[in-house]
Each structure stands twice: as C-alpha cells, then as structure tokens.
Amino acid sequence: MKKVLHNKASTEHRSNKRLSANIKVGFYLWNPLFWKKYYKGNICNISEKGLLISTKTQYFPKDALFEIFIPLNGKKLFIPAKVSNVVWRDLLPDNSCDKIGIEFSNPPEEYVAYVKQLKSVA
C-alpha cells in the first residue's frame, strides 16, 4: 500500500496548467552539512511553477533541498534549491520514493520560457 504525503499547496487548484512530459533529468536531494545525493528521473508533467518527477530514491525528509538539471539546447538548465520546494512525494512500503512533486517559488526566466515553448508545440 502506497502512502502519499503532501501538504495543503498540492491539494489546492493549480494556477498553472501542467503539461504531460517525458523529459530525462538529473537532480540532487540534500541537507546542508549532512548529505547530498544525485538521482536521475523523468519529468512526468511540467508547468511554469512546478513539475512532477518519476524516480526511485531512498527516503528523504520533506524539508530536504532540491536542485534540478534539465537538458536544454545541448546545455543543462540549473534550477537552484533556493527556489525549489518539495511539496509532495509518493512513498512506497519500503519508505523509498517513486514520485516527487516540486513547486518553484521564483523559477528562472529561462525555465519559464522553456515551459511556454513546450506548451506552444503541444
């Protein structure tokens, strides 16, 4: 049986419509001074203010910091932890996680333009 942990923000109506996607990404989950781990995953859906990543990670505290690297025109778009909040995670019986919901408080302009471009061709 899966446990789904989320907060109020994830249950409210979204102001930005999410677009289905299948984008390979790399990301770090970390806690300053204690640990930092790199993972890979796929963005399942994306909007100007957030995204959902399908991945297999070890259990991590909900207040862990999150940094993401999205492939963009042969480069990697970096979204720093200071604008990324883990607001939702899907926990499996072994306490690992297979989905992570991320909300951006102030996404970089390059990211917003990237999402708008995706939506224009969808």
C-alpha positions in Angstrom: 0.0 0.0 0.0 1.4 3.4 -1.0 1.5 6.3 1.4 1.1 9.7 -0.3 2.4 12.6 1.7 1.5 16.1 0.6 0.7 19.5 2.0 -2.1 22.0 1.5 -0.4 23.5 -1.6 -0.7 20.3 -3.5 -4.4 19.8 -2.9 -5.4 23.3 -4.0 -6.3 24.3 -7.5 -3.2 25.0 -9.6 -2.8 28.4 -11.1 -0.7 27.0 -14.0 -1.9 24.1 -16.1 0.6 21.2 -16.2 1.7 19.7 -19.5 2.3 15.9 -19.8 6.0 15.3 -20.5 8.7 12.7 -20.6 11.9 14.6 -20.0 15.0 12.9 -18.5 16.5 14.9 -15.7 19.2 14.8 -13.0 18.7 16.2 -9.6 20.2 16.5 -6.1 18.4 16.0 -2.9 20.4 17.3 0.1 20.5 18.5 3.6 23.3 21.1 4.3 26.2 19.6 6.2 24.8 16.1 6.4 24.3 14.6 2.9 23.8 15.2 -0.8 22.8 12.6 -3.3 22.4 12.7 -7.0 19.4 10.9 -8.7 18.0 10.6 -12.2 14.4 10.6 -13.2 11.8 11.7 -15.7 9.6 14.7 -15.6 6.0 13.4 -16.0 4.3 16.8 -16.0 5.5 20.3 -16.0 4.2 23.9 -15.6 5.7 27.3 -15.1 5.5 26.9 -11.3 6.3 23.2 -10.8 6.8 19.7 -12.0 6.3 16.0 -11.1 9.3 13.7 -11.3 9.1 9.9 -11.6 12.2 8.4 -9.9 13.3 5.8 -7.4 15.0 7.4 -4.4 15.7 6.5 -0.9 13.6 8.0 1.8 14.4 11.7 2.4 13.0 14.3 4.8 10.3 16.5 3.3 12.4 19.6 4.1 15.4 18.3 2.0 16.7 20.8 -0.5 16.3 20.1 -4.2 18.3 21.1 -7.2 17.5 20.1 -10.7 19.3 20.0 -14.1 17.1 20.0 -17.2 18.6 19.3 -20.6 18.1 22.4 -22.8 19.6 23.0 -26.2 22.7 21.0 -25.6 23.2 22.6 -22.1 21.8 22.0 -18.7 19.3 24.4 -17.2 20.0 24.6 -13.5 17.3 25.4 -11.0 18.7 26.1 -7.6 17.4 24.8 -4.2 16.5 28.3 -3.0 13.6 28.4 -5.4 12.6 24.7 -5.3 10.3 23.2 -2.7 9.4 19.5 -2.4 5.6 19.7 -1.8 4.6 16.2 -2.5 6.1 12.7 -2.5 4.8 9.2 -3.1 6.2 6.8 -0.5 6.4 3.1 -1.1 6.1 0.4 1.6 9.9 0.3 1.9 9.9 4.1 2.6 11.5 4.8 -0.8 10.0 7.4 -3.1 8.9 6.9 -6.7 7.4 10.4 -7.4 8.3 13.9 -6.2 6.2 17.0 -6.7 8.2 20.2 -6.9 6.9 23.8 -6.6 9.0 26.8 -7.7 8.7 30.0 -5.7 10.6 32.1 -8.2 11.6 30.0 -11.3 14.4 31.3 -13.5 13.1 33.1 -16.6 14.9 30.6 -18.9 12.8 27.8 -17.2 9.5 29.7 -17.7 10.4 30.3 -21.4 11.2 26.6 -21.8 7.8 25.5 -20.4 6.0 28.1 -22.6 7.9 26.7 -25.6 6.8 23.2 -24.7 3.2 24.3 -24.4 3.2 26.0 -27.7 4.2 22.9 -29.6 1.9 20.6 -27.6 
